[in-house]
Amino acid sequence: MATFKPCQGKSACRDNGEVCLTCGRSLSEIVQLRAHLKEITSLALEYEYENVEEFAQYIARKVEKMIIHEKTEKPLDVQLSK
């Protein structure tokens, strides 16, 4: 299992064409995460949310809960498929 290391900002990024030498994440992972963040941002802008801090906190809570749920459900899914 990997440990997530947050980006230090675009100005801190250095890469070797495959991974960021600052955070250690693959460039494809970084691109994928940025795309999902852009989608979430676009949603908030589309609906003109004024309380962006509350929206961001909600997203953070839900993502954490979903990850925990998926981790605990995976062993059951594997067992059931056998």
All heavy atoms as an XYZ file, in Angstrom:
654
protein
N       0.848     -1.172      0.000
C       0.000      0.000      0.000
C       0.897      1.240      0.000
O       1.871      1.307      0.716
C      -0.917     -0.004      1.222
C      -1.945      1.078      1.165
S      -3.213      0.981      2.442
C      -3.994     -0.551      2.025
N       0.542      2.215     -0.801
C       1.333      3.437     -0.947
C       0.828      4.524      0.001
O      -0.302      4.496      0.455
C       1.238      3.938     -2.378
N       1.707      5.459      0.277
C       1.341      6.633      1.061
C       1.214      7.812      0.110
O       2.110      8.051     -0.707
C       2.418      6.938      2.128
O       2.518      5.816      2.995
C       2.073      8.172      2.935
N       0.104      8.528      0.204
C      -0.112      9.700     -0.647
C       0.736     10.850     -0.127
O       0.738     11.158      1.056
C      -1.589     10.106     -0.642
C      -1.854     11.367     -1.411
C      -1.928     11.345     -2.790
C      -2.013     12.572     -0.754
C      -2.167     12.504     -3.510
C      -2.253     13.740     -1.457
C      -2.329     13.709     -2.836
N       1.469     11.481     -1.027
C       2.225     12.678     -0.690
C       1.674     13.803     -1.566
O       1.737     13.723     -2.792
C       3.715     12.478     -0.941
C       4.544     13.658     -0.484
C       6.024     13.386     -0.579
C       6.782     14.615     -0.105
N       8.218     14.483     -0.342
N       1.106     14.840     -0.924
C       0.485     15.914     -1.716
C       1.492     16.658     -2.583
O       2.678     16.744     -2.265
C      -0.096     16.849     -0.659
C       0.171     16.263      0.662
C       1.034     15.071      0.492
N       0.971     17.185     -3.657
C       1.754     18.021     -4.551
C       2.201     19.276     -3.790
O       1.440     19.828     -2.993
C       0.894     18.403     -5.755
S       1.766     19.371     -6.986
N       3.395     19.713     -4.071
C       3.930     20.920     -3.434
C       3.696     22.161     -4.289
O       4.188     23.233     -3.986
C       5.432     20.756     -3.165
C       5.773     19.550     -2.305
C       5.116     19.622     -0.937
O       5.250     20.609     -0.223
N       4.388     18.580     -0.579
N       2.939     21.990     -5.367
C       2.636     23.102     -6.274
C       3.387     22.935     -7.587
O       4.463     22.343     -7.627
N       2.803     23.453     -8.660
C       3.400     23.281     -9.987
C       4.819     23.822    -10.068
O       5.661     23.281    -10.776
C       2.524     23.943    -11.048
C       1.276     23.157    -11.366
C       0.533     23.784    -12.522
C      -0.704     22.969    -12.832
N      -1.452     23.496    -13.960
N       5.100     24.881     -9.324
C       6.448     25.459     -9.389
C       7.487     24.564     -8.708
O       8.683     24.672     -8.985
C       6.464     26.857     -8.759
O       6.102     26.780     -7.392
N       7.052     23.660     -7.827
C       7.977     22.755     -7.141
C       8.176     21.449     -7.898
O       9.085     20.686     -7.601
C       7.464     22.458     -5.735
N       7.324     21.174     -8.878
C       7.388     19.904     -9.609
C       8.650     19.815    -10.455
O       9.017     20.757    -11.154
C       6.173     19.752    -10.525
S       4.673     19.282     -9.667
N       9.267     18.676    -10.328
C      10.378     18.288    -11.205
C      10.100     16.838    -11.563
O       9.726     16.056    -10.711
C      11.725     18.399    -10.490
C      12.075     19.790    -10.044
C      13.455     19.899     -9.372
N      14.092     18.674     -8.932
C      13.984     18.118     -7.710
N      13.256     18.700     -6.800
N      14.604     17.003     -7.404
N      10.282     16.496    -12.811
C       9.978     15.117    -13.171
C      11.022     14.554    -14.112
O      11.810     15.282    -14.696
C       8.575     15.011    -13.779
C       8.481     15.652    -15.139
O       8.935     15.036    -16.116
O       7.951     16.779    -15.230
N      11.009     13.242    -14.218
C      11.923     12.546    -15.116
C      11.173     11.981    -16.326
O      11.657     11.080    -16.988
C      12.645     11.419    -14.364
C      11.706     10.340    -13.869
O      10.504     10.375    -14.138
N      12.242      9.381    -13.138
N       9.964     12.483    -16.560
C       9.147     11.999    -17.661
C       8.182     10.901    -17.253
O       7.274     10.568    -17.995
N       8.376     10.334    -16.072
C       7.501      9.273    -15.580
C       6.910      9.582    -14.214
O       5.759      9.277    -13.964
C       8.259      7.947    -15.515
C       8.640      7.403    -16.869
C       9.343      6.070    -16.770
O       9.072      5.323    -15.809
O      10.163      5.788    -17.659
N       7.726     10.132    -13.322
C       7.269     10.456    -11.963
C       7.721     11.854    -11.580
O       8.710     12.362    -12.089
C       7.786      9.447    -10.894
C       7.285      8.050    -11.156
C       9.282      9.480    -10.797
N       6.980     12.439    -10.637
C       7.393     13.715    -10.067
C       8.496     13.417     -9.056
O       8.326     12.571     -8.173
C       6.212     14.401     -9.369
S       6.683     15.919     -8.496
N       9.615     14.079     -9.189
C      10.738     13.844     -8.283
C      10.525     14.509     -6.928
O      11.247     14.225     -5.980
C      12.038     14.336     -8.930
C      12.372     13.662    -10.262
C      13.572     14.326    -10.914
C      12.598     12.175    -10.085
N       9.511     15.384     -6.817
C       9.211     16.052     -5.557
C       8.273     15.221     -4.698
O       8.548     14.957     -3.541
C       8.602     17.451     -5.809
O       9.507     18.198     -6.631
C       8.381     18.199     -4.512
N       7.155     14.763     -5.287
C       6.176     14.001     -4.493
C       6.264     12.496     -4.720
O       5.720     11.721     -3.937
C       4.753     14.495     -4.747
S       4.095     14.097     -6.384
N       6.907     12.066     -5.790
C       7.082     10.648     -6.057
C       5.919      9.980     -6.776
O       5.969      8.793     -7.067
N       4.868     10.735     -7.076
C       3.715     10.138     -7.757
C       3.957     10.105     -9.267
O       4.674     10.940     -9.809
C       2.444     10.918     -7.438
C       2.064     10.801     -5.966
C       0.743     11.453     -5.640
N       0.870     12.904     -5.738
C      -0.047     13.693     -6.287
N      -1.150     13.200     -6.778
N       0.135     14.990     -6.337
N       3.330      9.138     -9.928
C       3.472      9.043    -11.383
C       2.787     10.240    -12.038
O       1.810     10.780    -11.504
C       2.876      7.741    -11.909
O       1.461      7.781    -11.834
N       3.303     10.616    -13.188
C       2.696     11.745    -13.898
C       1.283     11.412    -14.351
O       0.411     12.275    -14.338
C       3.575     12.155    -15.086
C       4.987     12.650    -14.727
C       5.729     13.087    -15.986
C       4.950     13.768    -13.704
N       1.024     10.146    -14.687
C      -0.342      9.774    -15.085
C      -1.297      9.888    -13.901
O      -2.450     10.304    -14.068
C      -0.375      8.363    -15.673
O       0.051      7.410    -14.736
N      -0.833      9.543    -12.702
C      -1.669      9.704    -11.504
C      -1.986     11.177    -11.264
O      -3.131     11.538    -10.964
C      -0.952      9.128    -10.280
C      -1.698      9.320     -8.985
C      -0.891      8.907     -7.749
O       0.178      8.297     -7.893
O      -1.361      9.226     -6.641
N      -0.988     12.016    -11.418
C      -1.164     13.450    -11.201
C      -2.159     14.022    -12.212
O      -3.067     14.772    -11.848
C       0.199     14.184    -11.270
C       1.060     13.780    -10.065
C       0.013     15.698    -11.338
C       2.513     14.205    -10.157
N      -2.030     13.640    -13.471
C      -2.941     14.114    -14.513
C      -4.363     13.655    -14.224
O      -5.323     14.430    -14.342
C      -2.471     13.632    -15.908
C      -3.546     13.829    -16.965
C      -1.188     14.335    -16.303
N      -4.523     12.394    -13.822
C      -5.850     11.849    -13.526
C      -6.485     12.581    -12.347
O      -7.665     12.957    -12.400
C      -5.741     10.355    -13.237
C      -7.064      9.661    -13.121
C      -6.901      8.153    -12.935
O      -5.816      7.626    -12.812
N      -8.012      7.461    -12.907
N      -5.728     12.803    -11.294
C      -6.262     13.504    -10.124
C      -6.653     14.937    -10.478
O      -7.719     15.410    -10.087
C      -5.252     13.491     -8.975
C      -5.693     14.188     -7.693
C      -6.987     13.591     -7.142
C      -4.585     14.101     -6.653
N      -5.820     15.612    -11.248
C      -6.145     16.988    -11.661
C      -7.437     17.032    -12.462
O      -8.245     17.955    -12.308
C      -4.998     17.596    -12.467
C      -3.835     18.017    -11.613
C      -2.747     18.653    -12.441
N      -1.602     19.005    -11.606
C      -0.380     19.163    -12.051
N      -0.119     19.016    -13.340
N       0.598     19.474    -11.235
N      -7.645     16.033    -13.320
C      -8.867     15.993    -14.133
C     -10.101     15.829    -13.239
O     -11.116     16.505    -13.443
C      -8.789     14.855    -15.148
N     -10.005     14.961    -12.229
C     -11.141     14.773    -11.321
C     -11.392     16.031    -10.492
O     -12.546     16.406    -10.264
C     -10.904     13.576    -10.402
C     -10.956     12.262    -11.118
N     -12.056     11.826    -11.824
C     -10.022     11.292    -11.241
C     -11.797     10.646    -12.343
N     -10.563     10.291    -12.009
N     -10.327     16.680    -10.054
C     -10.491     17.928     -9.295
C     -11.126     19.009    -10.165
O     -11.966     19.787     -9.690
C      -9.137     18.397     -8.742
C      -8.547     17.527     -7.644
C      -7.120     17.971     -7.316
C      -9.415     17.556     -6.402
N     -10.755     19.031    -11.434
C     -11.349     19.995    -12.366
C     -12.847     19.735    -12.515
O     -13.651     20.670    -12.545
C     -10.638     19.906    -13.725
C     -11.182     20.813    -14.783
C     -10.855     22.250    -14.501
C     -11.308     23.105    -15.671
N     -11.421     24.493    -15.312
N     -13.251     18.451    -12.567
C     -14.665     18.108    -12.672
C     -15.439     18.578    -11.447
O     -16.536     19.128    -11.566
C     -14.836     16.591    -12.819
C     -14.417     16.052    -14.160
C     -14.589     14.551    -14.231
O     -15.608     14.043    -13.737
O     -13.695     13.899    -14.785
N     -14.873     18.364    -10.267
C     -15.526     18.795     -9.025
C     -15.632     20.314     -8.987
O     -16.668     20.871     -8.617
C     -14.773     18.255     -7.792
C     -14.914     16.737     -7.726
C     -15.270     18.902     -6.499
C     -14.002     16.075     -6.731
N     -14.570     20.979     -9.390
C     -14.567     22.439     -9.428
C     -15.614     22.957    -10.406
O     -16.374     23.886    -10.085
C     -13.169     22.952     -9.850
O     -12.212     22.492     -8.897
C     -13.133     24.464     -9.932
N     -15.700     22.346    -11.567
C     -16.679     22.753    -12.576
C     -18.106     22.595    -12.064
O     -18.970     23.433    -12.335
C     -16.494     21.947    -13.861
O     -15.248     22.245    -14.435
N     -18.352     21.525    -11.314
C     -19.681     21.298    -10.739
C     -20.053     22.441     -9.794
O     -21.153     22.993     -9.880
C     -19.712     19.964     -9.989
C     -21.042     19.617     -9.336
C     -22.068     19.220    -10.378
C     -20.851     18.502     -8.333
N     -19.130     22.800     -8.901
C     -19.393     23.882     -7.949
C     -19.634     25.203     -8.680
O     -20.517     25.980     -8.299
C     -18.234     24.022     -6.968
N     -18.872     25.445     -9.743
C     -19.054     26.682    -10.507
C     -20.364     26.670    -11.290
O     -21.054     27.686    -11.357
C     -17.874     26.894    -11.453
C     -16.532     27.193    -10.775
C     -15.404     27.173    -11.790
C     -16.594     28.516    -10.029
N     -20.700     25.505    -11.844
C     -21.953     25.385    -12.606
C     -23.166     25.704    -11.738
O     -24.095     26.380    -12.173
C     -22.075     23.960    -13.154
C     -23.350     23.704    -13.925
C     -23.470     22.265    -14.401
O     -22.454     21.543    -14.440
O     -24.600     21.876    -14.740
N     -23.151     25.229    -10.497
C     -24.279     25.462     -9.594
C     -24.097     26.721     -8.741
O     -24.931     27.016     -7.892
C     -24.515     24.222     -8.723
C     -25.110     23.100     -9.538
C     -24.310     22.093    -10.049
C     -26.470     23.092     -9.832
C     -24.854     21.071    -10.818
C     -27.023     22.081    -10.602
C     -26.205     21.075    -11.093
O     -26.753     20.078    -11.860
N     -23.022     27.440     -9.003
C     -22.750     28.731     -8.367
C     -22.808     28.669     -6.842
O     -23.402     29.529     -6.194
C     -23.714     29.795     -8.912
C     -23.572     29.996    -10.408
C     -24.546     31.017    -10.980
O     -25.483     31.453    -10.268
O     -24.370     31.386    -12.151
N     -22.196     27.615     -6.279
C     -22.160     27.503     -4.824
C     -21.390     28.679     -4.224
O     -20.284     28.988     -4.650
C     -21.480     26.206     -4.386
C     -22.212     24.947     -4.767
C     -21.501     23.788     -5.037
C     -23.595     24.899     -4.852
C     -22.158     22.611     -5.374
C     -24.261     23.730     -5.198
C     -23.526     22.584     -5.452
O     -24.170     21.429     -5.787
N     -21.995     29.325     -3.262
C     -21.331     30.430     -2.565
C     -20.487     29.902     -1.405
O     -19.488     30.500     -1.046
C     -22.364     31.425     -2.044
C     -23.096     32.152     -3.154
C     -24.175     33.078     -2.613
O     -24.340     33.181     -1.389
O     -24.850     33.705     -3.447
N     -20.925     28.794     -0.814
C     -20.248     28.235      0.356
C     -19.243     27.159     -0.081
O     -19.350     25.989      0.260
C     -21.269     27.657      1.334
C     -22.186     26.633      0.688
O     -22.358     26.621     -0.526
N     -22.759     25.766      1.509
N     -18.212     27.598     -0.807
C     -17.250     26.654     -1.376
C     -16.474     25.886     -0.300
O     -16.110     24.729     -0.503
C     -16.282     27.337     -2.364
C     -17.025     27.815     -3.597
C     -15.519     28.461     -1.722
N     -16.227     26.510      0.840
C     -15.507     25.811      1.912
C     -16.335     24.628      2.416
O     -15.814     23.525      2.607
C     -15.177     26.766      3.064
C     -14.304     26.120      4.118
C     -13.881     27.108      5.187
O     -13.416     28.205      4.839
O     -14.001     26.745      6.371
N     -17.627     24.842      2.605
C     -18.501     23.755      3.055
C     -18.588     22.654      1.996
O     -18.569     21.461      2.317
C     -19.895     24.298      3.368
C     -20.811     23.291      4.012
C     -22.137     23.900      4.454
O     -22.300     25.138      4.438
O     -23.016     23.111      4.813
N     -18.648     23.046      0.728
C     -18.670     22.083     -0.369
C     -17.391     21.241     -0.360
O     -17.444     20.010     -0.449
C     -18.825     22.817     -1.705
C     -18.721     21.931     -2.914
C     -19.756     21.069     -3.245
C     -17.600     21.967     -3.721
C     -19.669     20.247     -4.373
C     -17.504     21.156     -4.844
C     -18.540     20.296     -5.169
N     -16.244     21.888     -0.216
C     -14.963     21.178     -0.208
C     -14.855     20.232      0.988
O     -14.360     19.106      0.860
C     -13.807     22.183     -0.204
N     -15.337     20.661      2.135
C     -15.319     19.804      3.321
C     -16.228     18.593      3.125
O     -15.886     17.478      3.534
C     -15.719     20.597      4.565
C     -14.676     21.610      4.985
C     -15.183     22.556      6.065
O     -16.344     22.512      6.467
N     -14.311     23.438      6.528
N     -17.375     18.805      2.505
C     -18.295     17.714      2.212
C     -17.627     16.691      1.289
O     -17.690     15.482      1.533
C     -19.572     18.261      1.558
C     -20.478     17.186      1.008
C     -21.296     16.444      1.859
C     -20.498     16.905     -0.353
C     -22.123     15.447      1.351
C     -21.329     15.911     -0.855
C     -22.137     15.188      0.002
O     -22.944     14.201     -0.505
N     -16.994     17.173      0.234
C     -16.309     16.291     -0.711
C     -15.236     15.481      0.024
O     -15.135     14.265     -0.151
C     -15.677     17.094     -1.874
C     -16.748     17.798     -2.713
C     -14.771     16.210     -2.728
C     -17.691     16.874     -3.446
N     -14.446     16.133      0.862
C     -13.380     15.442      1.606
C     -13.958     14.339      2.492
O     -13.445     13.213      2.522
C     -12.584     16.441      2.430
N     -15.037     14.646      3.218
C     -15.663     13.640      4.098
C     -16.192     12.464      3.287
O     -15.993     11.303      3.648
C     -16.812     14.264      4.897
C     -16.402     15.133      6.046
C     -17.584     15.475      6.955
N     -18.794     15.907      6.266
C     -19.074     17.168      5.935
N     -18.228     18.141      6.237
N     -20.200     17.474      5.319
N     -16.882     12.761      2.198
C     -17.491     11.705      1.391
C     -16.427     10.813      0.745
O     -16.586      9.594      0.701
C     -18.407     12.290      0.319
C     -19.644     12.961      0.869
C     -20.504     12.019      1.690
C     -21.310     11.100      0.829
N     -22.292     10.282      1.571
N     -15.364     11.409      0.247
C     -14.306     10.622     -0.385
C     -13.676      9.685      0.643
O     -13.467      8.499      0.361
C     -13.246     11.533     -1.039
C     -11.997     10.755     -1.418
C     -13.824     12.236     -2.256
N     -13.406     10.193      1.833
C     -12.822      9.348      2.877
C     -13.748      8.176      3.206
O     -13.312      7.023      3.276
C     -12.539     10.164      4.142
C     -11.881      9.361      5.229
C     -11.544     10.171      6.471
O     -11.893     11.372      6.537
O     -10.934      9.591      7.383
N     -15.027      8.451      3.371
C     -15.994      7.394      3.683
C     -16.088      6.379      2.553
O     -16.173      5.169      2.795
C     -17.378      7.989      3.962
C     -17.475      8.670      5.309
C     -18.861      9.226      5.522
C     -18.967      9.914      6.873
N     -20.313     10.434      7.120
N     -16.075      6.864      1.313
C     -16.178      5.957      0.167
C     -14.950      5.058      0.052
O     -15.075      3.865     -0.260
C     -16.386      6.755     -1.118
C     -17.755      7.409     -1.186
S     -17.956      8.467     -2.631
C     -18.248      7.232     -3.881
N     -13.776      5.607      0.319
C     -12.546      4.805      0.267
C     -12.591      3.716      1.327
O     -12.314      2.545      1.042
C     -11.301      5.692      0.445
C     -11.118      6.598     -0.780
C     -10.053      4.842      0.682
C     -10.088      7.689     -0.593
N     -12.962      4.086      2.532
C     -13.048      3.106      3.624
C     -14.070      2.032      3.279
O     -13.816      0.832      3.450
C     -13.375      3.807      4.961
C     -12.189      4.665      5.398
C     -13.759      2.798      6.039
C     -12.480      5.631      6.519
N     -15.213      2.442      2.763
C     -16.255      1.492      2.373
C     -15.749      0.528      1.298
O     -15.928     -0.689      1.399
C     -17.499      2.230      1.882
C     -18.563      1.332      1.371
N     -19.373      0.593      2.201
C     -18.938      1.035      0.102
C     -20.197     -0.127      1.467
N     -19.957      0.132      0.190
N     -15.117      1.066      0.272
C     -14.608      0.232     -0.819
C     -13.541     -0.747     -0.324
O     -13.515     -1.899     -0.749
C     -14.042      1.096     -1.948
C     -15.099      1.837     -2.731
C     -15.977      0.917     -3.562
O     -15.465     -0.054     -4.158
O     -17.192      1.170     -3.621
N     -12.684     -0.291      0.559
C     -11.644     -1.176      1.110
C     -12.258     -2.329      1.892
O     -11.779     -3.456      1.809
C     -10.698     -0.400      2.027
C      -9.664      0.399      1.316
C      -8.768      1.065      2.351
C      -7.590      1.741      1.727
N      -6.723      2.362      2.742
N     -13.291     -2.047      2.652
C     -13.901     -3.100      3.472
C     -14.786     -4.018      2.639
O     -14.963     -5.178      2.988
C     -14.711     -2.522      4.642
O     -15.739     -1.668      4.129
C     -13.837     -1.756      5.605
N     -15.329     -3.532      1.531
C     -16.188     -4.347      0.680
C     -15.387     -5.233     -0.272
O     -15.857     -6.282     -0.669
C     -17.133     -3.464     -0.136
C     -18.192     -2.770      0.696
C     -19.159     -3.747      1.345
O     -19.631     -4.666      0.662
O     -19.433     -3.588      2.550
N     -14.192     -4.835     -0.650
C     -13.396     -5.591     -1.616
C     -13.211     -7.049     -1.214
O     -13.436     -7.926     -2.039
C     -12.031     -4.924     -1.854
C     -12.093     -3.743     -2.771
C     -12.355     -4.180     -4.187
C     -12.270     -2.997     -5.107
N     -13.125     -3.060     -6.223
N     -12.799     -7.372      0.009
C     -12.624     -8.785      0.363
C     -13.905     -9.595      0.181
O     -13.864    -10.734     -0.261
C     -12.206     -8.743      1.830
C     -11.584     -7.406      2.007
C     -12.371     -6.495      1.079
N     -15.048     -9.019      0.466
C     -16.320     -9.728      0.277
C     -16.585     -9.981     -1.195
O     -17.007    -11.059     -1.586
C     -17.478     -8.924      0.885
C     -17.518     -8.815      2.390
C     -18.670     -7.907      2.813
C     -17.678    -10.179      3.031
N     -16.320     -8.979     -2.035
C     -16.521     -9.133     -3.477
C     -15.636    -10.242     -4.022
O     -16.075    -11.048     -4.835
C     -16.212     -7.829     -4.222
C     -17.221     -6.729     -3.911
O     -18.313     -7.046     -3.382
O     -16.922     -5.563     -4.195
N     -14.410    -10.311     -3.587
C     -13.474    -11.343     -4.052
C     -13.959    -12.712     -3.595
O     -13.964    -13.666     -4.360
C     -12.035    -11.056     -3.544
C     -11.117    -12.217     -3.844
C     -11.509     -9.769     -4.170
N     -14.395    -12.814     -2.346
C     -14.862    -14.091     -1.814
C     -16.120    -14.554     -2.536
O     -16.272    -15.731     -2.840
C     -15.154    -13.975     -0.308
C     -13.909    -13.827      0.535
C     -14.253    -13.532      1.999
O     -15.424    -13.457      2.360
N     -13.235    -13.364      2.824
N     -17.032    -13.626     -2.819
C     -18.278    -13.984     -3.471
C     -18.079    -14.435     -4.916
O     -18.842    -15.247     -5.434
C     -19.264    -12.814     -3.425
C     -19.786    -12.456     -2.024
C     -20.644    -11.194     -2.108
C     -20.575    -13.600     -1.421
N     -17.054    -13.909     -5.572
C     -16.835    -14.245     -6.971
C     -16.156    -15.595     -7.153
O     -16.062    -16.094     -8.254
C     -16.027    -13.143     -7.662
O     -14.729    -13.084     -7.132
N     -15.673    -16.186     -6.085
C     -14.980    -17.488     -6.179
C     -15.939    -18.639     -6.211
O     -16.976    -18.685     -5.788
C     -14.010    -17.657     -5.013
C     -12.830    -16.742     -5.161
C     -11.845    -16.993     -4.049
C     -10.641    -16.096     -4.225
N      -9.662    -16.314     -3.221
